[in-house]
Amino acid sequence: MVWDKCNIILHSASDSCFYTNNIITGSIILEFTSKRKVEKVDMRVQGSCEAQWSRFSPTIPYLKIYSDKYDVLSVAFDTFENINGRTVNPGVYTYQFNLFLQSDLPSTYEDSIAKVRYRVIVEGKSKTGFKLYNKVLPFTVKNYTDLNDASIDYKVPLIFEGKKSTCFGNFTLYIKTYRGFAPNQRLPIQVILENKKRIKVKLIEITLIQKIEYNVTEGFHNRDKRICSTMHKDIQSLKDEQCRLYLEMPPLVPSTVNETNPMVTVSYVLEAKVSFRYHTSLYYDIPVVISTVPVAHVNF
């Protein structure tokens, strides 16, 4: 073997992940229990995107596969120049490295269609020159997004309006909430119903939906995922009625804001659904942005 033990340690991690526009520092520890010649040891940090899905086609081959793969980060280090091609004595050898994560790197992501991943790879070549020994350490990257320095619209509560016309009259839904927030924040939602004809309402449900769009060279695909929801059922169907709901934000992949032509685009909407007893439901979507830094909201 090239080495007896190889350990990769990453420092400066926050919440077990690393943020763009920041520096990663780390150590590589090689242990040799006997004297030997080291042919070659290389190190690199790699970030890659890959996606694949299929669709039925009306013509041969009837099933078209869409796929793509490319690197978003590839940095090689000459960390081991002092031992490559040389004989080393038994002992433990420690090497330091650091790397700046540029601001446009996509966040780590994985589902059944696409994967964005980052790895530290140490590769050693045996004396014969053919057999390779690898040590790989995956790590998580999140694209740093701070809405506190962006538009004031993300920090103040805004009011959104949705309407529905029925044979009995008009129904208006008002929602007061914030458009920007971060994981682990509690989102207040004020719901106001203007129901002059007292149309029977069964429930109101607010759902955070993650919208994913995949883009490869020959096509695109999209899918939605329900993240969390809250509802209110005790509705009196009065002419004017209101309630306050809350959504507890779980850990989330931040919205795609800083990346250029990403393979995986992540966005979010708050979907408001009003279910009526005798009419089809009213749906209203509010686009929102998930940041990595908690948003300093103005008082609700």
N, C-alpha and C positions, 0 to 999 in steps of 0.2 A: 504493500500500500504506500501511497504518497505520504500520508500522515497516519498517526494512530488515533488522534482525536482532533476534531475541528468544531469550534463553537463560534457562532455569530451572535453578537450582542448589539442591540440598538439602544441608544440613549435618547434623552430629550423627548420621549413620547408623552403626549397629553391625552388622557382618556384612551390609552392603548392604540392611538392612531397618530398620524403625522399630517400636518396641514400644509397646503401649498403656500408659497412665499416664505417658507421657513427652511432651516437647515437641519438635515439629519446628521447626527454623529454616531459613530459606532466603533466596535472593536472586533477583530478576528483573532481568535486564539488557536494556534496550532501546537499540538503536543507530539513530540517524537520520543519514543522509548528506547531507540537504538540509533547508532550512527548510520547515516545513509545519504545517498545522493538524491537531491531533489531535481527531477527533470524540469518540470514546469508547473507553476501554480498561477492561475489567473482569477481575477475577481471582476464582477460587473453588477450593476444595478439595472434591472430591466422592468419596464412597465409595458403591458400589452393589452390591446383590445381585440376581442374576437366575437363574432356573432354568426349564427346559422339558423335558418328556418326553411320550411318548404311550403309550397302551395300547389294545388292541383292545376293542371294546364289543359286546355281543350285540345291541344295537339301533342304529338309525340315529343318528348318522352312522358307526357301526361303528369309528371311530377317534377316541378322545377325547384331546384335548391338554390337558395340565396345564402351566400357566405362571404366573409371577409375577415382578414386578420392583419394587424400591423402594430408596430411598436410606437408608443407615445413617449417612452423614455428608454434610453440605452446609453449607459455611461460605463466605460472600462477604466480600471485603475491599474497602475503599475506598482501596487503595494508590495509585491514580493520580489522585486528586482534583486534584492541583496541575497536571496537564497536560490533563485532559479539557476539551474545548471551547476549548483555547488553542493558540496557535502556538508551536512549540518550535524552537530553534536546532539546527543540526547538533551531534552529540556522542553520548556514551554516558551513559545515565541508569540508576542502580542503585537498586533498592527492596528493602527488607528486610521480611520477614514472619515470624510464628511462630504455631504452632497447637498446642493441647493435644489429645492423642489420649485420649479417655475410656476407662475400663477395660473397658467392655462391647462394644467394637468387635470384630467377627469377624475372624479372620485371613484374609489373602489366600488365595484358593483358585480353582482352575480345573480342570475336566474337561469331558467331552462333554455333561454335563447342566447343570452349574451354574457360576457364575462370581462371585467376590467380588473386586472390584478397587477401587483407590484411584488418584486422579489429581489433579495440579495443572493447572488450565486457565486460560490467559490468552487472552482474546477481545477482538479489536479490530474496531471498526466503521469502514467506509470513509466517505469524504466524502459519497457518495450516500446513505448510511444503510442500504443493502440488503446489500452484500457483507460477509461476516464473515471475519476472519482468526484462526485458532486456533493456539495452541501448547500441546501437551499433554505432560505428563511423568508417566508412571505410576510408582508406588512401592509397595513391599511393606510390609505391616503384619502383625505377629504379636501375638496376644493374650498379654500377659505373664502367665506362670504360674510360680510359685515354690513347689514342694512342700516346701521346707525349713522353711517356717513352718506347714505343714499337719500332718495326723495323722502320728504316729510310724510308722504302718503302711507309709508310703511309703519309709521310710529303713532299716527293719530287714528282714532276709530272713524270708520267711514260707514255711510248708510247706502245700502243697495236695495233696489226695488224690482219686484217681480209681480206680474199681473196675470189674471186668468178671467176670461169671459165665459159665462154660462147662460143657459136659458132663463135662469132666475135672477141674474144680475152679475156685477163685477166683484172680483175678489182681489185684494192687493196685499202683498207680503213685503214687509220691510225688514231688512237684516242689518244690524249694527255690529261691526266687529273690526278686527285688524287684518290687514293684508300681508303683513310680514311677521314671522315669529320663528323660533328655533326649537329644536328638540328639548323636551323636559319643561317647556313653558306651558302655562295653563291659559287657554284661549277662551275669553268670555264672548258670548254671542247673545245679543239682545234681539228677540223676535217680536215684531209688532204686526198684528193682523187687523186689516181694515175690511170689515165684513158687514156692510150695511144691510144686506138681505139675509143675514144670518144663515148662510149656507153651512150645512153640517160638515164639520171637519173631524176626522178620526185621530190623526196624529201629525206631528211635525218631526222630521228627522234631518239632522245635519251630519254629513259624512265627509271626512277628508279622503280624497281619492288621489292616488299617485298615478300619473299618466306617463308612460314610457314610450318613446319613439326610437326605433332602431333604423339606422341608415347605413347601407352598404353600397358598393359601386353600382349594382344593378337594380336596386329597389329599396323599399322601406316597409316597415311593419310597425304596428303600435298595439298597445294593450293597456288596460286599466286595472288597478288593484285598490281595493278598499282597505284603508289603513286603520281608521277608528271612527266611531260614530257616537252620537248622543241623540236622545229623542224625548219628546214631551207628548204625553197622551191625555192629560187631564185638561181637555179643551171644552169650554162651555159654549162655543160658537156664538159669542156675543158680537155686537156691532163693532166694538173696539176691544181688543184683547192683546195681552203681551205676556212674555215669559223670558226668563234668562237661563241659558244653557252654558255648559262648559265642556271643552275638549282638552283632555290631558295628552300632550304630545309625546309619543314614544320616540326612541332613537330612529333617525331618518337619514337617508341620503340627501344631501342638500340639493336645492334646485340648480339646474344647469344655467349658470349666469355668465361665467368668465371664459368658458371654452369656445373654440372656433371650430365649426364643422365636426362636432362630436359624433362618434358612432352610436352612443347611447345618450339620449336627451331625457332628463328627468324634470317633470313639472308637476304642479299640484293644483287642485281646485277644491273649494268647499262646495259640496252639492247640497242644496236645500230642497227637501221634498215635503210637500204638503199633500196628505192623503185625504180625500173627501169620501163621504159615505155614498154619494150618488153620482159622482163625476170622476173623470180621469184625474190623475195626480198632476200637481203643478211642480215642475222642476226648475231650479235656477242655480247656475254655476257662478262661483266667485273665484277668479284666478288669485292664487296666493303664492308667496315665495318663502321657502324654507332656507334659513341661513344657518351658519355654524356658530355664530355669536348671538347670545340672547339679545333681543331687541328691547331697547329702553322705551316702552310705550308711554304715551301721554295718558293721563288718567281717563278711565272709561266713563 
